[in-house]
Structure formats: structure tokens, C-alpha cells
Amino acid sequence: MCHLTEAEQRLLSEAEDNLRRAQAAYDKLAPLRLKETFDVTSPRKLAHRQKGRTLAPVESNSQPKDVTKNRETRKFEQHSTARLRALIYGEPSRPSPSMEPAELLELYQKVVSIDLFASRLEVTRQTALSLLKSAGKDVVEEISQEWQNGSSLRDLSSKHGPLPQTISRWIKSTGRQIKPRNSNPKYDQSLVLKLSAEKWSINRIATHMGISWATVRRTIVSNM
């Protein structure tokens, strides 16, 4: 488990405070920004301009357009807020309802990366995993199978995007066991024991194998 130093914890706390202030500022200013954006091409204004030019009534045609634009405005506002909250707080944004399971699977097969898939849909990683699982593809299990077949955590991280620590956590969530990084010896223990049985001295074995005297002695003692 990674432990943060006091200085790192202080920096992390300051960053979280800055993100909260940024969110508060965005929530306050977003409606004004959206109004300014959509007022430029408002159908109501276009209708008034057309009326002034042609002196023809346009009220009958403007109402449906206003309803459509208001709906699109609300949808845009909700989508923008969801994306920002997902970025700052890690909250899942609302997925696109227009994509069928087959389309989701096809998109994932093209990118073959959970982070690229999430980026294409503009959703969080967790939402992307849930979408694919509902479509019949368990990405966590597939990544775990790749690891079990010999892929390293670093290779899986490069392919899919998450950090090796995240990949490791996903694999453990499937019930598989991951040994600590230094749990496997980097030398041939059986050769140490063989040479020791042939009456080689500890120093001679250590020199021959390029390892320390203490390592040779610890191997011999632990197997006595």
C-alpha cells in the first residue's frame, strides 16, 4: 500500500480544495454561459428577424422550434455538468442511450482499450465497465485471463490505460492471487542446494552464481 508523505498529503488536500472551488464556480457560471451560447442562434430571435424582413407571421412555426431548442439546451447542460463532475469527483456521467449492446461491443473491439472506450463515449471508466458488462463483455475477467496467460501488469496497463495497481486490484477482485513483486527469487535455489550437497563452500557458491553470501546461507538453512 502506498503511503503519502506529509507534504504530499498537504498538496493533495490543496488540490481537492481547488477542485471544489472550481466546481462551485462552474455551477454558478454555467447557466450564464449556456444562455449566452444558445441565445446567439435562438430560433425565437431568428423568427423575429425573419418577421422583420418579410412581415410574414412566423409564430406558428417558431413554437415547435423553441421547444426543440429548449430540450437540446437542457440536454447539453446536463451532459456538460455530468462530464465535469465525472472529471472532478469521479462520478459516472450519463451514458449515451442511443448505442445498442452490439454497437458498444463493436466499438470496444475497435479500440481494445477500456480507457479509450470510455473516452469515445465520454463516460467514466467505471461506467464504461458497467456498459460493457451489461452488453455481455466482462472486461475485468478478460484482463485477468490475459494476466493469467502471461501478460504482465505493466503490459496490461499500457494496453488498457489504468495503472498497474488498478489492474492488480481488478485481478484480485476475481479471486486470483498476485504474489508480491519480490516474492519470487531471482536465482536458482535448486542449484544452490545441489552445489551445497556436492560440498561446495558458501563463498564458492556465491561467487559462482553471482549472489551474496547471505543469500546462499539463507537458502541452505531454510531447506535443511
Accessible surface in RSA format (square Angstrom, percent):
REM  Atomic radii and reference values for relative SASA: ProtOr
REM  Chains: A
REM  Algorithm: Lee & Richards
REM  Probe-radius: 1.40
REM  Slices: 20
REM RES _ NUM      All-atoms   Total-Side   Main-Chain    Non-polar    All polar
REM                ABS   REL    ABS   REL    ABS   REL    ABS   REL    ABS   REL
RES MET A   1   212.50 110.0 133.23  88.2  79.27 188.7 117.85 100.2  94.64 125.4
RES CYS A   2   109.70  83.0  80.69  90.0  29.01  68.2  45.04 114.1  64.66  69.7
RES HIS A   3   147.68  80.7 123.43  85.8  24.25  62.0  84.49  87.1  63.18  73.5
RES LEU A   4    76.90  42.8  61.07  43.7  15.82  39.8  61.34  43.1  15.56  41.9
RES THR A   5    80.10  57.0  71.61  72.6   8.48  20.2  76.32 102.5   3.78   5.7
RES GLU A   6   140.02  80.4 129.92  98.3  10.11  24.1  48.42  93.7  91.60  74.8
RES ALA A   7    48.08  44.2  45.77  70.6   2.31   5.3  45.77  64.5   2.31   6.1
RES GLU A   8    81.76  46.9  78.15  59.1   3.61   8.6  28.16  54.5  53.60  43.8
RES GLN A   9    99.04  55.4  93.44  68.3   5.61  13.3  24.35  51.8  74.69  56.7
RES ARG A  10   129.56  54.4 122.78  62.6   6.78  16.1  56.40  77.1  73.16  44.3
RES LEU A  11   113.92  63.4 109.60  78.4   4.32  10.9 109.96  77.2   3.96  10.7
RES LEU A  12    87.60  48.8  83.12  59.5   4.49  11.3  87.15  61.2   0.45   1.2
RES SER A  13    55.33  46.8  53.67  71.6   1.66   3.8  24.77  52.7  30.56  42.8
RES GLU A  14    87.36  50.2  85.65  64.8   1.71   4.1  35.52  68.7  51.85  42.3
RES ALA A  15    45.67  42.0  40.27  62.1   5.40  12.3  44.66  62.9   1.01   2.7
RES GLU A  16    76.56  44.0  75.04  56.8   1.52   3.6  20.87  40.4  55.69  45.5
RES ASP A  17    51.67  36.2  50.06  49.8   1.61   3.8   9.20  21.6  42.47  42.4
RES ASN A  18    80.08  55.2  74.52  72.0   5.56  13.4  25.42  61.2  54.66  52.8
RES LEU A  19    77.02  42.9  76.80  54.9   0.22   0.5  77.01  54.1   0.01   0.0
RES ARG A  20   123.31  51.8 118.00  60.2   5.32  12.7  51.56  70.5  71.75  43.5
RES ARG A  21   150.32  63.1 143.02  72.9   7.30  17.4  75.97 103.8  74.35  45.1
RES ALA A  22    51.92  47.7  40.01  61.7  11.91  27.1  47.98  67.6   3.94  10.4
RES GLN A  23     7.13   4.0   7.13   5.2   0.00   0.0   7.12  15.2   0.00   0.0
RES ALA A  24    62.57  57.5  50.65  78.2  11.92  27.1  57.01  80.3   5.55  14.7
RES ALA A  25    48.92  45.0  42.45  65.5   6.47  14.7  48.46  68.2   0.46   1.2
RES TYR A  26    67.45  31.5  61.16  34.8   6.29  16.4  56.56  42.5  10.89  13.4
RES ASP A  27    58.48  41.0  41.28  41.1  17.20  40.7  28.81  67.8  29.68  29.6
RES LYS A  28   161.74  78.9 143.12  87.8  18.62  44.3  95.04  85.5  66.70  71.1
RES LEU A  29   100.00  55.7  99.31  71.1   0.68   1.7  99.32  69.8   0.67   1.8
RES ALA A  30    10.49   9.6   6.30   9.7   4.19   9.5  10.20  14.4   0.29   0.8
RES PRO A  31    64.77  47.2  57.34  52.3   7.43  27.0  60.00  49.5   4.77  29.7
RES LEU A  32   117.34  65.3 112.39  80.4   4.95  12.4 113.21  79.5   4.12  11.1
RES ARG A  33   152.82  64.2 149.72  76.3   3.09   7.4  53.53  73.2  99.28  60.2
RES LEU A  34    13.73   7.6  13.73   9.8   0.00   0.0  13.73   9.6   0.00   0.0
RES LYS A  35   134.32  65.5 125.99  77.3   8.34  19.8  76.80  69.1  57.53  61.3
RES GLU A  36   106.07  60.9  98.06  74.2   8.01  19.1  40.79  78.9  65.28  53.3
RES THR A  37    62.58  44.5  49.90  50.6  12.68  30.2  50.36  67.6  12.22  18.5
RES PHE A  38    36.83  18.4  35.76  22.1   1.07   2.8  36.10  21.9   0.73   2.1
RES ASP A  39    48.53  34.0  48.50  48.3   0.03   0.1   9.77  23.0  38.76  38.7
RES VAL A  40    99.25  65.3  86.64  78.4  12.61  30.4  93.79  81.5   5.46  14.8
RES THR A  41    78.43  55.8  73.79  74.8   4.64  11.1  63.15  84.8  15.28  23.1
RES SER A  42    19.63  16.6  19.55  26.1   0.08   0.2   6.10  13.0  13.53  19.0
RES PRO A  43    19.42  14.2  15.54  14.2   3.87  14.1  17.29  14.3   2.12  13.2
RES ARG A  44   135.29  56.8 135.29  69.0   0.00   0.0  40.82  55.8  94.46  57.3
RES LYS A  45    96.91  47.3  95.52  58.6   1.39   3.3  55.66  50.1  41.24  43.9
RES LEU A  46    90.51  50.4  86.24  61.7   4.27  10.7  86.56  60.8   3.95  10.6
RES ALA A  47    15.60  14.3  10.22  15.8   5.38  12.2  15.26  21.5   0.34   0.9
RES HIS A  48   115.97  63.4 107.02  74.4   8.94  22.9  76.94  79.3  39.03  45.4
RES ARG A  49   122.44  51.4 112.85  57.5   9.59  22.8  43.75  59.8  78.69  47.7
RES GLN A  50    80.68  45.1  80.02  58.5   0.66   1.6  24.28  51.7  56.40  42.8
RES LYS A  51    86.08  42.0  85.94  52.7   0.14   0.3  46.70  42.0  39.38  41.9
RES GLY A  52    57.12  70.4   0.00   N/A  57.12  70.4  34.97  96.0  22.14  49.6
RES ARG A  53   187.03  78.5 150.70  76.8  36.33  86.5  55.09  75.3 131.94  80.0
RES THR A  54    69.97  49.8  42.67  43.3  27.30  65.1  48.23  64.8  21.74  32.9
RES LEU A  55   155.14  86.4 125.39  89.7  29.74  74.8 128.66  90.4  26.48  71.3
RES ALA A  56    42.16  38.8  39.10  60.3   3.06   7.0  42.16  59.4   0.00   0.0
RES PRO A  57   109.34  79.7  94.00  85.7  15.34  55.8  95.61  78.9  13.73  85.4
RES VAL A  58    22.51  14.8  22.39  20.3   0.12   0.3  22.39  19.5   0.12   0.3
RES GLU A  59    93.57  53.7  87.51  66.2   6.06  14.4  69.36 134.2  24.21  19.8
RES SER A  60    94.32  79.7  64.39  85.9  29.93  69.0  59.62 127.0  34.70  48.6
RES ASN A  61    95.86  66.1  90.91  87.9   4.95  11.9  18.55  44.7  77.31  74.7
RES SER A  62    17.01  14.4  14.89  19.9   2.12   4.9   4.53   9.6  12.48  17.5
RES GLN A  63   107.45  60.1 107.45  78.5   0.00   0.0  46.28  98.5  61.17  46.4
RES PRO A  64    78.85  57.5  71.43  65.1   7.43  27.0  77.89  64.3   0.97   6.0
RES LYS A  65   123.05  60.0 118.35  72.6   4.70  11.2  68.44  61.6  54.62  58.2
RES ASP A  66    11.11   7.8   9.93   9.9   1.18   2.8   6.47  15.2   4.64   4.6
RES VAL A  67    66.42  43.7  65.20  59.0   1.22   2.9  66.34  57.6   0.09   0.2
RES THR A  68    58.25  41.4  58.25  59.1   0.00   0.0  37.62  50.5  20.64  31.2
RES LYS A  69    46.84  22.9  45.70  28.0   1.14   2.7  21.01  18.9  25.83  27.5
RES ASN A  70    76.90  53.0  75.71  73.2   1.19   2.9  10.55  25.4  66.35  64.1
RES ARG A  71   130.20  54.7 129.24  65.9   0.96   2.3  55.82  76.3  74.38  45.1
RES GLU A  72    85.22  48.9  81.15  61.4   4.08   9.7  33.77  65.3  51.45  42.0
RES THR A  73    31.00  22.0  31.00  31.4   0.00   0.0  28.47  38.2   2.53   3.8
RES ARG A  74   131.47  55.2 131.44  67.0   0.03   0.1  57.18  78.1  74.30  45.0
RES LYS A  75   143.77  70.1 140.75  86.4   3.02   7.2  88.47  79.6  55.30  58.9
RES PHE A  76    94.10  47.1  88.80  55.0   5.30  13.8  93.57  56.7   0.54   1.5
RES GLU A  77    60.36  34.7  60.19  45.5   0.17   0.4  10.54  20.4  49.82  40.7
RES GLN A  78   101.68  56.9  93.21  68.1   8.48  20.2  39.32  83.7  62.37  47.3
RES HIS A  79    64.74  35.4  59.71  41.5   5.03  12.9  49.87  51.4  14.87  17.3
RES SER A  80    24.53  20.7  19.17  25.6   5.37  12.4  14.04  29.9  10.50  14.7
RES THR A  81    35.68  25.4  35.68  36.2   0.00   0.0  26.51  35.6   9.17  13.9
RES ALA A  82    23.83  21.9  16.62  25.7   7.20  16.4  22.63  31.9   1.20   3.2
RES ARG A  83   116.21  48.8 109.38  55.8   6.83  16.3  17.97  24.6  98.25  59.5
RES LEU A  84    38.44  21.4  35.09  25.1   3.35   8.4  37.87  26.6   0.57   1.5
RES ARG A  85    77.60  32.6  77.60  39.6   0.00   0.0  17.23  23.5  60.38  36.6
RES ALA A  86    15.63  14.4   8.01  12.4   7.62  17.3   8.17  11.5   7.46  19.8
RES LEU A  87   146.94  81.8 118.26  84.6  28.69  72.1 124.84  87.7  22.10  59.5
RES ILE A  88    25.77  14.7   7.00   5.2  18.77  45.2   7.63   5.5  18.15  49.2
RES TYR A  89    93.64  43.7  60.00  34.1  33.64  87.5  55.65  41.8  37.99  46.8
RES GLY A  90    52.85  65.2   0.00   N/A  52.85  65.2  28.28  77.6  24.58  55.0
RES GLU A  91    76.26  43.8  74.25  56.2   2.01   4.8  29.99  58.0  46.28  37.8
RES PRO A  92    94.72  69.0  75.20  68.5  19.53  71.0  75.20  62.1  19.53 121.4
RES SER A  93     2.83   2.4   0.55   0.7   2.29   5.3   0.39   0.8   2.45   3.4
RES ARG A  94   173.50  72.8 160.39  81.8  13.10  31.2  64.76  88.5 108.74  65.9
RES PRO A  95    44.02  32.1  40.53  36.9   3.49  12.7  40.57  33.5   3.45  21.5
RES SER A  96    51.64  43.6  33.98  45.3  17.66  40.7  28.64  61.0  23.01  32.2
RES PRO A  97   123.37  89.9  87.61  79.9  35.76 130.0  99.79  82.4  23.58 146.6
RES SER A  98    87.20  73.7  60.26  80.4  26.94  62.1  53.68 114.3  33.52  47.0
RES MET A  99    51.90  26.9  37.56  24.9  14.34  34.1  28.41  24.2  23.49  31.1
RES GLU A 100   107.92  62.0 107.54  81.4   0.38   0.9  39.74  76.9  68.18  55.7
RES PRO A 101    69.71  50.8  69.71  63.5   0.00   0.0  69.71  57.6   0.00   0.0
RES ALA A 102    73.33  67.4  62.66  96.7  10.66  24.3  66.25  93.3   7.08  18.7
RES GLU A 103    78.60  45.1  75.56  57.2   3.03   7.2  27.16  52.5  51.43  42.0
RES LEU A 104    11.83   6.6  11.83   8.5   0.00   0.0  11.83   8.3   0.00   0.0
RES LEU A 105    45.72  25.5  45.72  32.7   0.00   0.0  45.72  32.1   0.00   0.0
RES GLU A 106    93.14  53.5  90.94  68.8   2.19   5.2  30.20  58.4  62.94  51.4
RES LEU A 107    27.33  15.2  25.24  18.1   2.08   5.2  26.96  18.9   0.37   1.0
RES TYR A 108    10.80   5.0  10.80   6.1   0.00   0.0   7.99   6.0   2.81   3.5
RES GLN A 109   120.36  67.3 100.61  73.5  19.76  47.0  34.05  72.5  86.31  65.5
RES LYS A 110   147.11  71.8 112.52  69.0  34.59  82.3  70.67  63.6  76.43  81.4
RES VAL A 111    20.54  13.5   3.56   3.2  16.98  40.9   8.35   7.3  12.20  33.1
RES VAL A 112    64.90  42.7  62.61  56.7   2.28   5.5  62.61  54.4   2.28   6.2
RES SER A 113     6.11   5.2   6.11   8.2   0.00   0.0   2.54   5.4   3.57   5.0
RES ILE A 114     0.00   0.0   0.00   0.0   0.00   0.0   0.00   0.0   0.00   0.0
RES ASP A 115    43.19  30.3  37.37  37.2   5.82  13.8  23.23  54.7  19.96  19.9
RES LEU A 116    97.99  54.6  97.77  69.9   0.21   0.5  97.89  68.7   0.10   0.3
RES PHE A 117     0.00   0.0   0.00   0.0   0.00   0.0   0.00   0.0   0.00   0.0
RES ALA A 118     6.43   5.9   6.43   9.9   0.00   0.0   6.43   9.1   0.00   0.0
RES SER A 119    75.80  64.1  56.83  75.8  18.97  43.7  28.13  59.9  47.67  66.8
RES ARG A 120   150.28  63.1 121.27  61.8  29.00  69.1  38.07  52.0 112.20  68.0
RES LEU A 121    21.24  11.8   9.18   6.6  12.05  30.3  12.45   8.7   8.79  23.6
RES GLU A 122    74.10  42.5  61.31  46.4  12.79  30.4  24.42  47.2  49.67  40.6
RES VAL A 123    14.76   9.7   0.31   0.3  14.45  34.8   3.43   3.0  11.34  30.7
RES THR A 124    22.97  16.3  15.50  15.7   7.48  17.8  22.96  30.8   0.01   0.0
RES ARG A 125    81.63  34.3  75.30  38.4   6.33  15.1  22.41  30.6  59.22  35.9
RES GLN A 126   117.02  65.4 114.79  83.9   2.24   5.3  52.46 111.7  64.57  49.0
RES THR A 127    13.52   9.6   9.67   9.8   3.84   9.2  12.91  17.3   0.60   0.9
RES ALA A 128     0.00   0.0   0.00   0.0   0.00   0.0   0.00   0.0   0.00   0.0
RES LEU A 129    17.32   9.6  14.01  10.0   3.30   8.3  14.26  10.0   3.05   8.2
RES SER A 130    61.25  51.8  50.81  67.8  10.44  24.1  36.34  77.4  24.91  34.9
RES LEU A 131    31.51  17.5  30.52  21.8   0.98   2.5  31.31  22.0   0.20   0.5
RES LEU A 132     0.00   0.0   0.00   0.0   0.00   0.0   0.00   0.0   0.00   0.0
RES LYS A 133   135.26  66.0 123.07  75.5  12.19  29.0  70.88  63.8  64.39  68.6
RES SER A 134    94.51  79.9  52.38  69.9  42.13  97.1  53.39 113.7  41.12  57.6
RES ALA A 135    15.61  14.4   0.27   0.4  15.34  34.9   3.30   4.6  12.32  32.6
RES GLY A 136    70.58  87.0   0.00   N/A  70.58  87.0  35.87  98.4  34.71  77.7
RES LYS A 137    38.49  18.8  35.12  21.6   3.36   8.0   9.16   8.2  29.33  31.2
RES ASP A 138    55.77  39.1  49.43  49.2   6.33  15.0  20.93  49.3  34.84  34.7
RES VAL A 139     2.97   2.0   0.27   0.2   2.70   6.5   0.27   0.2   2.70   7.3
RES VAL A 140    27.88  18.3  27.73  25.1   0.15   0.4  27.73  24.1   0.15   0.4
RES GLU A 141    57.41  33.0  57.26  43.3   0.15   0.4  33.77  65.3  23.64  19.3
RES GLU A 142    67.34  38.7  64.66  48.9   2.68   6.4  31.68  61.3  35.67  29.1
RES ILE A 143     0.35   0.2   0.35   0.3   0.00   0.0   0.35   0.3   0.00   0.0
RES SER A 144     0.01   0.0   0.01   0.0   0.00   0.0   0.00   0.0   0.01   0.0
RES GLN A 145    79.51  44.5  79.51  58.1   0.00   0.0  26.95  57.4  52.56  39.9
RES GLU A 146    42.84  24.6  40.88  30.9   1.96   4.7  26.83  51.9  16.01  13.1
RES TRP A 147    61.24  24.6  54.22  26.2   7.02  16.5  38.14  20.3  23.10  37.5
RES GLN A 148   110.35  61.7  82.09  60.0  28.27  67.3  24.29  51.7  86.07  65.3
RES ASN A 149   124.50  85.9  85.19  82.3  39.32  94.7  29.90  72.0  94.60  91.4
RES GLY A 150    64.51  79.6   0.00   N/A  64.51  79.6  35.41  97.2  29.11  65.2
RES SER A 151    40.18  33.9  30.88  41.2   9.30  21.4   7.01  14.9  33.17  46.5
RES SER A 152    51.81  43.8  43.13  57.6   8.69  20.0  47.38 100.9   4.43   6.2
RES LEU A 153    43.20  24.1  40.29  28.8   2.91   7.3  40.29  28.3   2.91   7.8
RES ARG A 154   167.94  70.5 165.83  84.5   2.11   5.0  58.23  79.6 109.71  66.5
RES ASP A 155    86.64  60.7  79.77  79.4   6.87  16.3  20.15  47.4  66.50  66.3
RES LEU A 156     1.93   1.1   1.85   1.3   0.08   0.2   1.93   1.4   0.00   0.0
RES SER A 157    17.10  14.5  14.32  19.1   2.78   6.4   1.91   4.1  15.19  21.3
RES SER A 158    96.54  81.6  58.32  77.8  38.22  88.0  43.20  92.0  53.34  74.7
RES LYS A 159    88.91  43.4  70.51  43.3  18.40  43.8  51.91  46.7  36.99  39.4
RES HIS A 160     2.70   1.5   2.61   1.8   0.09   0.2   2.70   2.8   0.00   0.0
RES GLY A 161    38.25  47.2   0.00   N/A  38.25  47.2  17.76  48.7  20.50  45.9
RES PRO A 162     0.39   0.3   0.00   0.0   0.39   1.4   0.39   0.3   0.00   0.0
RES LEU A 163   118.74  66.1 117.22  83.9   1.52   3.8 117.22  82.3   1.52   4.1
RES PRO A 164    37.62  27.4  37.46  34.1   0.16   0.6  37.58  31.0   0.04   0.3
RES GLN A 165   123.86  69.3 115.74  84.6   8.12  19.3  61.80 131.5  62.06  47.1
RES THR A 166    15.91  11.3  15.91  16.1   0.00   0.0   2.35   3.2  13.56  20.5
RES ILE A 167     0.00   0.0   0.00   0.0   0.00   0.0   0.00   0.0   0.00   0.0
RES SER A 168    15.38  13.0  15.38  20.5   0.00   0.0   8.03  17.1   7.35  10.3
RES ARG A 169   143.91  60.4 140.47  71.6   3.43   8.2  68.79  94.0  75.11  45.5
RES TRP A 170    26.37  10.6  26.31  12.7   0.06   0.1  13.73   7.3  12.63  20.5
RES ILE A 171     0.00   0.0   0.00   0.0   0.00   0.0   0.00   0.0   0.00   0.0
RES LYS A 172   114.20  55.7  99.82  61.2  14.38  34.2  47.32  42.6  66.88  71.2
RES SER A 173    86.17  72.8  43.11  57.5  43.06  99.2  48.06 102.3  38.11  53.4
RES THR A 174    48.17  34.3  11.42  11.6  36.76  87.6  21.25  28.5  26.92  40.7
RES GLY A 175    58.68  72.4   0.00   N/A  58.68  72.4  36.52 100.2  22.16  49.6
RES ARG A 176    44.11  18.5  37.38  19.1   6.73  16.0  26.78  36.6  17.33  10.5
RES GLN A 177   155.26  86.8 138.23 101.0  17.03  40.6  59.00 125.6  96.26  73.0
RES ILE A 178    34.10  19.4  17.38  12.9  16.73  40.3  17.87  12.9  16.24  44.1
RES LYS A 179   137.42  67.0 120.01  73.6  17.40  41.4  74.27  66.8  63.15  67.3
RES PRO A 180   101.98  74.3  86.89  79.2  15.08  54.8  98.82  81.6   3.15  19.6
RES ARG A 181   219.37  92.1 183.16  93.4  36.22  86.2  77.99 106.6 141.39  85.7
RES ASN A 182   122.18  84.3  96.43  93.2  25.75  62.0  33.42  80.4  88.76  85.8
RES SER A 183    50.70  42.8  17.70  23.6  33.00  76.0  27.74  59.1  22.95  32.2
RES ASN A 184    89.28  61.6  83.94  81.1   5.33  12.8  25.19  60.6  64.09  61.9
RES PRO A 185    70.86  51.6  42.44  38.7  28.43 103.3  53.27  44.0  17.59 109.3
RES LYS A 186   186.23  90.9 145.57  89.3  40.66  96.8 103.67  93.3  82.56  87.9
RES TYR A 187    50.19  23.4  29.86  17.0  20.32  52.9  34.31  25.8  15.88  19.6
RES ASP A 188    73.83  51.7  62.96  62.7  10.87  25.7  28.60  67.3  45.23  45.1
RES GLN A 189    74.14  41.5  70.89  51.8   3.25   7.7  11.54  24.6  62.60  47.5
RES SER A 190    75.17  63.5  64.60  86.2  10.56  24.3  51.15 108.9  24.02  33.6
RES LEU A 191    56.50  31.5  54.39  38.9   2.11   5.3  56.50  39.7   0.00   0.0
RES VAL A 192     0.00   0.0   0.00   0.0   0.00   0.0   0.00   0.0   0.00   0.0
RES LEU A 193    60.17  33.5  54.92  39.3   5.25  13.2  55.52  39.0   4.65  12.5
RES LYS A 194   115.59  56.4 107.68  66.1   7.91  18.8  89.19  80.3  26.40  28.1
RES LEU A 195     9.85   5.5   9.85   7.0   0.00   0.0   9.85   6.9   0.00   0.0
RES SER A 196    30.92  26.1  21.75  29.0   9.17  21.1   2.51   5.4  28.41  39.8
RES ALA A 197    78.80  72.5  49.38  76.2  29.43  66.9  60.86  85.7  17.94  47.5
RES GLU A 198    86.99  49.9  63.96  48.4  23.04  54.8  39.72  76.8  47.28  38.6
RES LYS A 199   185.09  90.3 154.90  95.0  30.18  71.9 103.59  93.2  81.50  86.8
RES TRP A 200    56.25  22.6  45.01  21.8  11.24  26.4  34.27  18.3  21.98  35.7
RES SER A 201    64.03  54.1  51.71  69.0  12.32  28.4  51.94 110.6  12.10  16.9
RES ILE A 202    47.11  26.8  42.88  31.9   4.22  10.2  42.88  30.9   4.22  11.5
RES ASN A 203    97.71  67.4  94.75  91.6   2.96   7.1  26.44  63.6  71.27  68.9
RES ARG A 204   132.84  55.8 125.59  64.0   7.25  17.3  45.02  61.5  87.82  53.2
RES ILE A 205     0.00   0.0   0.00   0.0   0.00   0.0   0.00   0.0   0.00   0.0
RES ALA A 206     8.99   8.3   7.84  12.1   1.15   2.6   8.05  11.3   0.94   2.5
RES THR A 207   115.92  82.4  92.20  93.5  23.72  56.5  74.52 100.1  41.39  62.6
RES HIS A 208   111.32  60.8  79.27  55.1  32.06  82.0  51.69  53.3  59.63  69.4
RES MET A 209    40.42  20.9   9.26   6.1  31.16  74.2  18.08  15.4  22.34  29.6
RES GLY A 210    68.30  84.2   0.00   N/A  68.30  84.2  36.13  99.2  32.17  72.0
RES ILE A 211    40.43  23.0  22.82  17.0  17.61  42.4  31.58  22.7   8.84  24.0
RES SER A 212    61.19  51.7  46.48  62.0  14.70  33.9  50.52 107.6  10.66  14.9
RES TRP A 213   122.83  49.3 117.22  56.7   5.62  13.2 106.89  57.0  15.95  25.9
RES ALA A 214    52.60  48.4  48.79  75.3   3.81   8.7  50.18  70.7   2.42   6.4
RES THR A 215    20.98  14.9  20.98  21.3   0.00   0.0   4.99   6.7  15.99  24.2
RES VAL A 216     0.00   0.0   0.00   0.0   0.00   0.0   0.00   0.0   0.00   0.0
RES ARG A 217   116.14  48.8 116.14  59.2   0.00   0.0   9.19  12.6 106.95  64.8
RES ARG A 218   143.39  60.2 138.58  70.6   4.82  11.5  70.09  95.8  73.30  44.4
RES THR A 219     3.41   2.4   0.64   0.7   2.76   6.6   2.83   3.8   0.58   0.9
RES ILE A 220    30.98  17.6  30.06  22.4   0.92   2.2  30.06  21.6   0.92   2.5
RES VAL A 221    76.03  50.0  66.93  60.6   9.10  21.9  66.93  58.2   9.10  24.7
RES SER A 222    84.63  71.5  44.36  59.2  40.27  92.8  46.49  99.0  38.14  53.4
RES ASN A 223    79.53  54.8  44.32  42.8  35.21  84.8  11.21  27.0  68.32  66.0
RES MET A 224   180.90  93.7 108.66  71.9  72.23 172.0 130.50 111.0  50.40  66.8
END  Absolute sums over single chains surface
CHAIN  1 A    16096.9      13535.9       2561.0       9075.0       7021.9
END  Absolute sums over all chains
TOTAL         16096.9      13535.9       2561.0       9075.0       7021.9
